[in-house]
Structure formats: structure tokens, C-alpha cells
Amino acid sequence: MFKIFNRQTKPNIEVNYMADIDPQKAEKAFARLFTTDDGKTVLTYLQNMTFARVLGADSSSELLRYQEGQRAVVATIQRLINRGNGNSI
């Protein structure tokens, strides 16, 4: 008989991958990074690529979900910048 699944083997999953990251330190780093000229250029590019982009009515649900994921990442970056600058949302 073939043994397809070994019950003793546990998946190698890191549950809390951010456990060693200080949130305030990360927020301040985002704020510093994106207040540089290059950072502002990159953030503007990301905002235009995500928030200003409009998909047609015939777009697939996969494409809509993909774009929403992109927007969520950019929104997270903006939120971290605001927190790092002391502007809580």
C-alpha cells in the first residue's frame, strides 16, 4: 500500500512573520523613504497605476481582484506613511 500523506510531517508555515518587526519603526521608515524625491515619484506612480486605472465592464473577476489587491498594497503604504509622519487615520 502506498503512503500518500505522512501525518507526522507538519507544514513549514511561519504563522507570525512580522513578530520581530517594530510597527512604529516600520512606519517611520516608510515615512522617511517616501518623503524623498524618489519616494514621492514612486508613490505617485503607484497611485496612478492603481487608483487612477479604470477597468471596463467586461473585465474578468480575476482581473478585478488583482487590481483590488494592488490598491490594497498602495493603501497600506499610504497608511504607514501617514502613521510614520504622526498623522493617524
Secondary structure, DSSP 4 states (H G I P E B T S, - for coil): ------TTPPP---S-TTTT--HHHHHHHHHHHHTSHHHHHHHHHHHHHHTS----TT--HHHHHHHHHHHHHHHHHHHHHHHHTT---
